[in-house]
Amino acid sequence: MTITEPTETGKRPSRITAAQLRDAGATRRPRMARVKIRIGAILTALVVLPVALAGLLPLPGSTEQDLGSRRLPPLTDGHLFGTDQLGRDLLARVLDGGQVSILIGVLAVLVSGLIGLTAGAAAGYFGGWCDAVISRLLEAQMSLPLLMMLLLVVALFGPSVPVITTVIAIAQWPEVARLTRSMVLVEREKPYVDAARTLGLSHRGVLFRHLVPNVVRQTSLVVLLLLAQAVLLESALSYLGAGPERPFATWGRLISDGQDYVTTSWWLVTLPGLVIVLLVVGVNLLGDGLRDAVRGTKKGVAA
C-alpha cells in the first residue's frame, strides 16, 4: 500500500508506504507517550487508590496484634499480604504506611516546587546579582551528598513529619529552580514580554502574569517526577531509623522490621518493596509520558 499525494492534475503514488509512515519517529513518539501515560496511570492508581481508600476497606486495624497468627504467608486466613512478626495484617500496615509516605512526598514536592519556581523565575528574569546569588546557592546545595545532608538535619531537629517534609523539600528545590531559570531566560526575550513592558506593566506583573504561567506547565511535570524521588528518600530515611517516629508505619520501617526474617518470611520485605517499586515506576512513566506529549504538542504547533 502506498500513500498518494495531491497534485495539480490529480493524485500520484508516493514512495512512502503506510508501514514506513507508521514506524517513523514522528509518529512513534506520540504513540509511545500514550503507552507510557496509560501504564504509568494504571501502576500509580494500583498503589494510590487503595492507600487513599484504606479506611473504607474491610481490613483489620494496622496495630491489632494476634501472636497466634504470626508470620502467616500471603492468602492465608483472609490475610491477602499475610501477617508480620507480631501477627498484624501486613496489607493494613502497608496501606497505613503508604498514607504517611505519600503524604510526606506530596507535601515535599509541593513546597519544593513553589520554592524552585519562585527562585528560578526570579533568577532568570532579573539576572545580575539575583541570578548570581541563586545560582551559587544551587551549586552549593547540589554539591552536598543528599542522603548525608538529610540524615544530619533529621538528627539535629528530630525525625518528625514536618521536619522530614521540610528537609526533602529543601533538598529537591534546586532541580525545579534550574529548569525554571533556563525557561524564563528564553521566554523573557520574546516579543510579548517587550509588549507588556511597553504597556507599563511592572516587573512583578510581567513575571507572575506572563512568564510564570508559560513555564509552570513543564515545571509541574518535573515536580511530578520528583514525587517518586521524595517517596524513595522518605523510605530510605525510615529504613535507616531516621524516619517518622512510631506509631507511624512507613514503608521503609516495614522493610527494616522485616529484614531479620527475609529468609523465612520473604513477604515481610518483598511486598512492601514491591509497592514502592510500583509507585516509583508508575509515577516516572506517567511523568515521562506527559513530558513527551507536551514536547510533541509544541513541535506540532511550531511546525
Secondary structure as UniProt FT lines:
FT   STRAND          2..6
FT   STRAND          11..17
FT   HELIX           18..23
FT   HELIX           25..52
FT   HELIX           54..56
FT   TURN            62..63
FT   HELIX           67..69
FT   TURN            70..71
FT   TURN            74..75
FT   TURN            77..78
FT   TURN            80..81
FT   TURN            85..86
FT   HELIX           90..126
FT   HELIX           128..142
FT   HELIX           146..157
FT   HELIX           161..187
FT   TURN            188..189
FT   HELIX           191..198
FT   TURN            199..200
FT   HELIX           203..206
FT   HELIX           207..211
FT   HELIX           212..239
FT   TURN            240..241
FT   TURN            246..247
FT   HELIX           251..258
FT   HELIX           259..261
FT   TURN            262..264
FT   HELIX           267..302
//
